[in-house]
Amino acid sequence: MLKCNRMLEAGEAPLYVAIRITRFTSEDVGLAAPYALEIAVCRLRVLHPTQSVPK
């Protein structure tokens, strides 16, 4: 999360950071915390509700 915070402070788009978090949770965190991916996708939908995000 520190890296994501640094990305936001450097001016990176929040949508890009949300996509990176979603990728990370699907690859690494998914086995340890199965609901992490669901939470990340919900946050991605909040940031970009007009684009189709898989359920």
Secondary structure by P-SEA (a helix, b strand, c coil): caaaaaaaaacccaaaaaaaaaaaaaccccccccaaaaaaaaaaaaacccccccc
